[in-house]
Amino acid sequence: MKTIRSIVLLVLATASLSFLDRALAQTPSANAGKSWLNSKLAVQLWSFRDDLGKDVPGTLKRVRALGFTRVELAGYYGLTAQQFRAELAKADLQAVAMHIEYETARDRIDEVIREAKLFGVRDVGVPWIKSPFTRDDCLAASEVFNRAGKRLAASGIRFFYHLHGYEFVADSTGKGTLLDLLLAQTDPRYVSLQLDTYHVAFPGQDPIALLRKYRGRFSSLHLKDIRKEVVGDQSGDYREADAVPMGQGKVDWPALLKVARQQGLRWYIIEDETTAVWPAITASLNYLETLKF
């Protein structure tokens, strides 16, 4: 009798736990809405360039201690690609995207494909062309991007161009901006965009409006805030005095992230180029924890 009773109690307890699990799964928690962001969040290693130049293993260990598991690459800081990949593995970090120089995309795309495959990276982009930026520069870049993007796509890799602000100058023909021209001249099958919120806001553009205007052309965001009172220009410059951690500037993060999520952007990459990078990125991560979607 005692054995039968024990079995019955065990069955009832198991059923109760199963019911509780289902109930909890259906009840949104404080962080449930951010689970999609956590799975797509990364950090651009250029943020830590000064420290990486001195100590790659120690710096990567500190990056992992911040809670990041994914990174975007920007060079190897004196190491070979193989050596840097080994250091990432030791730090339990996975590269999900990488920046390359414009000239590399133009002249050495086979090398890029080999290294992207080495890291398991499926997103490769150019973060800078030149400034001042002219119509001829834009047309030349469009050809480079189409060619590089097609070659990368054949290997299962997506190409992107990182907006820097100088693309918003007016087209000399009087028809729109050079960004309009760039997008008209590039094949959306092979060329996408990375929206850097600082470099879009600095020349007075609205990142949410851009996402909506060029829907389907963006693959990722660089998360970087800028002081509310800043009135910049179209030079593509970065001024540290204008930079602030996320949530302390002019970017409407809840609205922006909502639109980006609706459009299915692949990666959300924190970048901080200030000298106080470690506390600044910590502040940005703490801000993200306060958001509710």
C-alpha positions as CSV (number, residue, x, y, z in Angstrom):
1,M,0.0,0.0,0.0
2,K,2.8,2.4,0.9
3,T,4.5,1.7,-2.4
4,I,1.3,2.4,-4.4
5,R,0.8,5.6,-2.4
6,S,4.3,6.7,-3.2
7,I,3.8,6.1,-6.9
8,V,0.6,8.0,-6.9
9,L,2.2,11.0,-5.1
10,L,5.1,10.9,-7.5
11,V,2.7,11.0,-10.5
12,L,0.7,13.9,-9.0
13,A,3.9,15.8,-8.3
14,T,5.2,15.2,-11.8
15,A,1.9,16.4,-13.3
16,S,2.0,19.5,-11.1
17,L,5.5,20.4,-12.2
18,S,4.6,19.8,-15.8
19,F,1.6,22.2,-15.4
20,L,3.8,24.7,-13.7
21,D,6.4,24.6,-16.5
22,R,3.7,25.2,-19.1
23,A,2.3,28.1,-17.1
24,L,5.7,29.7,-16.7
25,A,6.4,29.3,-20.4
26,Q,3.2,31.2,-21.2
27,T,3.8,33.9,-18.6
28,P,6.2,36.6,-19.9
29,S,9.1,37.4,-17.6
30,A,10.9,40.6,-17.3
31,N,13.6,39.4,-19.7
32,A,11.4,37.3,-22.1
33,G,11.1,40.1,-24.6
34,K,14.8,40.6,-24.8
35,S,15.7,36.9,-25.5
36,W,15.8,37.7,-29.2
37,L,18.3,40.5,-28.6
38,N,20.5,38.4,-26.3
39,S,20.8,35.8,-29.0
40,K,21.9,38.4,-31.6
41,L,24.1,40.6,-29.4
42,A,27.8,41.0,-30.2
43,V,30.6,43.5,-29.6
44,Q,33.0,45.1,-32.1
45,L,36.5,44.3,-31.0
46,W,37.7,47.6,-32.5
47,S,36.3,49.0,-29.3
48,F,39.2,47.4,-27.4
49,R,41.9,48.1,-30.0
50,D,44.3,49.8,-27.5
51,D,44.2,46.9,-25.1
52,L,44.3,44.3,-27.8
53,G,47.4,45.9,-29.2
54,K,49.1,45.2,-25.9
55,D,47.6,41.9,-24.7
56,V,45.3,39.8,-26.9
57,P,44.6,36.9,-24.5
58,G,44.0,39.1,-21.5
59,T,41.8,41.5,-23.4
60,L,39.6,38.8,-24.9
61,K,39.2,37.3,-21.4
62,R,37.9,40.6,-20.2
63,V,35.5,40.9,-23.1
64,R,34.1,37.5,-22.2
65,A,33.8,38.6,-18.6
66,L,31.5,41.4,-19.7
67,G,29.1,38.6,-20.7
68,F,29.7,38.7,-24.5
69,T,29.9,35.4,-26.4
70,R,30.0,36.9,-29.9
71,V,32.3,39.4,-31.5
72,E,32.8,41.3,-34.7
73,L,36.4,41.3,-35.9
74,A,38.5,44.3,-37.0
75,G,42.0,42.9,-37.6
76,Y,44.2,40.4,-35.7
77,Y,46.5,42.8,-33.7
78,G,49.8,41.3,-34.7
79,L,48.7,37.7,-34.9
80,T,47.9,35.5,-37.9
81,A,44.2,34.7,-38.5
82,Q,44.9,31.1,-37.2
83,Q,46.5,32.5,-34.0
84,F,43.7,34.9,-33.4
85,R,41.1,32.2,-34.0
86,A,42.9,30.1,-31.4
87,E,42.8,33.0,-28.9
88,L,39.1,33.5,-29.5
89,A,38.5,29.8,-28.8
90,K,40.5,30.0,-25.5
91,A,38.3,32.9,-24.4
92,D,35.1,31.1,-25.4
93,L,34.3,33.8,-28.0
94,Q,32.8,33.3,-31.4
95,A,33.3,35.6,-34.4
96,V,30.0,36.3,-36.2
97,A,31.1,39.1,-38.5
98,M,34.3,40.8,-39.7
99,H,35.4,44.2,-41.1
100,I,37.8,44.4,-43.9
101,E,39.5,47.3,-45.7
102,Y,38.0,48.6,-48.9
103,E,41.2,47.8,-50.8
104,T,41.0,44.2,-49.5
105,A,37.4,43.8,-50.8
106,R,38.6,45.2,-54.1
107,D,41.8,43.3,-54.6
108,R,42.0,40.2,-52.3
109,I,38.6,38.7,-51.9
110,D,39.9,35.1,-52.1
111,E,41.9,35.8,-49.0
112,V,38.8,37.2,-47.3
113,I,36.8,34.1,-48.1
114,R,39.5,31.8,-46.7
115,E,39.7,33.7,-43.5
116,A,35.9,34.1,-43.1
117,K,35.6,30.3,-43.4
118,L,38.4,29.8,-40.9
119,F,36.4,31.8,-38.3
120,G,33.0,30.5,-39.4
121,V,32.0,34.1,-40.2
122,R,29.0,34.6,-42.5
123,D,28.9,38.4,-42.6
124,V,31.8,40.4,-44.0
125,G,31.8,44.2,-44.5
126,V,33.7,47.3,-45.4
127,P,33.5,50.1,-42.7
128,W,35.1,52.9,-44.6
129,I,35.7,54.1,-48.1
130,K,37.0,57.7,-48.1
131,S,36.0,61.3,-47.2
132,P,35.3,63.6,-48.9
133,F,33.1,61.2,-50.8
134,T,32.2,62.0,-54.4
135,R,29.9,60.6,-57.1
136,D,32.8,59.0,-58.9
137,D,33.9,57.4,-55.6
138,C,30.4,56.1,-55.1
139,L,30.1,54.6,-58.5
140,A,33.6,52.9,-58.1
141,A,32.6,51.5,-54.7
142,S,29.3,50.2,-56.1
143,E,31.3,48.1,-58.7
144,V,33.6,46.8,-56.0
145,F,30.8,45.9,-53.7
146,N,28.8,44.1,-56.3
147,R,31.8,42.1,-57.4
148,A,32.9,41.2,-53.9
149,G,29.3,40.5,-52.7
150,K,28.7,38.1,-55.6
151,R,31.9,36.2,-54.8
152,L,31.2,36.0,-51.1
153,A,27.6,34.9,-51.7
154,A,28.8,32.0,-53.7
155,S,30.6,30.9,-50.5
156,G,27.5,31.4,-48.3
157,I,28.8,34.8,-47.0
158,R,26.9,38.0,-46.9
159,F,28.6,41.3,-47.8
160,F,27.7,44.6,-46.1
161,Y,28.8,48.2,-46.1
162,H,29.0,50.1,-42.8
163,L,27.4,53.6,-43.1
164,H,29.8,56.3,-42.0
165,G,27.9,59.6,-42.6
166,Y,29.7,60.9,-45.7
167,E,27.2,59.0,-47.9
168,F,24.5,61.6,-47.1
169,V,26.0,64.3,-49.2
170,A,23.9,65.4,-52.2
171,D,24.5,63.6,-55.5
172,S,26.1,66.1,-57.8
173,T,23.3,65.4,-60.4
174,G,20.8,66.9,-58.0
175,K,19.0,63.5,-57.5
176,G,19.0,62.5,-53.9
177,T,22.1,61.6,-51.9
178,L,25.1,59.4,-52.6
179,L,23.5,56.8,-50.4
180,D,20.5,56.7,-52.7
181,L,23.0,56.3,-55.6
182,L,24.9,53.5,-53.8
183,L,21.8,51.5,-53.2
184,A,20.5,52.1,-56.7
185,Q,23.8,50.8,-58.2
186,T,24.3,47.8,-55.9
187,D,22.5,44.5,-56.2
188,P,20.4,43.8,-53.0
189,R,21.2,40.1,-53.4
190,Y,24.8,40.7,-52.8
191,V,25.1,44.0,-50.9
192,S,23.5,44.9,-47.6
193,L,24.1,47.7,-45.1
194,Q,25.3,48.0,-41.5
195,L,23.7,51.0,-39.8
196,D,26.0,52.7,-37.3
197,T,23.7,54.8,-35.1
198,Y,26.3,57.3,-34.2
199,H,27.4,57.9,-37.8
200,V,23.8,58.2,-38.9
201,A,22.8,60.6,-36.1
202,F,26.0,62.7,-36.4
203,P,25.0,64.2,-39.8
204,G,21.4,64.7,-38.6
205,Q,19.8,61.6,-40.0
206,D,17.1,59.5,-38.3
207,P,18.1,55.8,-38.0
208,I,14.5,54.6,-37.7
209,A,13.5,56.6,-40.8
210,L,16.4,55.0,-42.7
211,L,15.5,51.5,-41.7
212,R,12.0,52.2,-43.0
213,K,13.0,54.0,-46.2
214,Y,15.5,51.3,-47.2
215,R,13.6,48.3,-45.8
216,G,15.3,45.0,-46.6
217,R,18.7,46.5,-47.2
218,F,20.1,46.4,-43.7
219,S,21.6,43.3,-42.1
220,S,22.9,44.6,-38.8
221,L,23.2,47.6,-36.4
222,H,26.2,49.1,-34.7
223,L,24.8,50.3,-31.3
224,K,26.4,53.6,-30.4
225,D,24.8,56.6,-28.8
226,I,25.5,60.3,-29.3
227,R,24.8,63.4,-27.2
228,K,21.3,64.9,-27.7
229,E,22.5,68.4,-28.6
230,V,25.1,67.4,-31.2
231,V,24.8,69.0,-34.6
232,G,27.5,67.4,-36.8
233,D,28.3,67.3,-40.5
234,Q,28.7,64.8,-43.4
235,S,32.5,64.3,-43.0
236,G,32.2,60.8,-41.4
237,D,34.2,62.0,-38.4
238,Y,33.9,60.6,-34.9
239,R,34.3,62.9,-31.9
240,E,34.8,61.2,-28.6
241,A,33.3,64.2,-26.8
242,D,30.0,63.6,-28.5
243,A,29.8,59.9,-27.6
244,V,27.8,58.6,-24.6
245,P,26.8,55.2,-23.4
246,M,23.5,53.8,-24.7
247,G,20.4,55.4,-23.2
248,Q,22.2,58.7,-22.4
249,G,21.9,60.3,-25.9
250,K,19.5,61.1,-28.7
251,V,18.9,57.6,-30.1
252,D,15.4,56.3,-29.4
253,W,16.6,52.7,-28.6
254,P,13.2,51.0,-27.8
255,A,11.7,52.3,-31.1
256,L,14.8,51.6,-33.1
257,L,15.2,48.1,-31.8
258,K,11.5,47.3,-32.4
259,V,11.7,48.3,-36.0
260,A,15.0,46.4,-36.5
261,R,13.5,43.3,-34.9
262,Q,10.4,43.6,-37.2
263,Q,12.8,43.7,-40.2
264,G,14.7,40.6,-39.0
265,L,18.2,42.2,-38.8
266,R,20.8,39.5,-38.0
267,W,23.2,41.2,-35.6
268,Y,23.1,44.0,-33.0
269,I,26.7,44.9,-32.3
270,I,27.8,47.3,-29.5
271,E,30.7,49.5,-30.4
272,D,32.3,52.1,-28.2
273,E,35.3,54.1,-29.4
274,T,35.9,56.2,-26.2
275,T,39.0,55.9,-24.0
276,A,36.7,54.9,-21.1
277,V,35.5,51.9,-23.1
278,W,35.2,49.3,-20.4
279,P,32.9,51.3,-18.0
280,A,31.0,52.8,-21.1
281,I,30.2,49.4,-22.5
282,T,29.2,48.1,-19.0
283,A,26.8,51.1,-18.8
284,S,25.4,50.3,-22.2
285,L,24.8,46.7,-21.2
286,N,23.1,47.8,-18.0
287,Y,20.8,50.1,-20.0
288,L,19.9,47.2,-22.3
289,E,18.8,45.2,-19.3
290,T,16.3,47.9,-18.4
291,L,14.5,47.8,-21.8
292,K,11.1,46.1,-22.1
293,F,9.7,45.1,-25.5
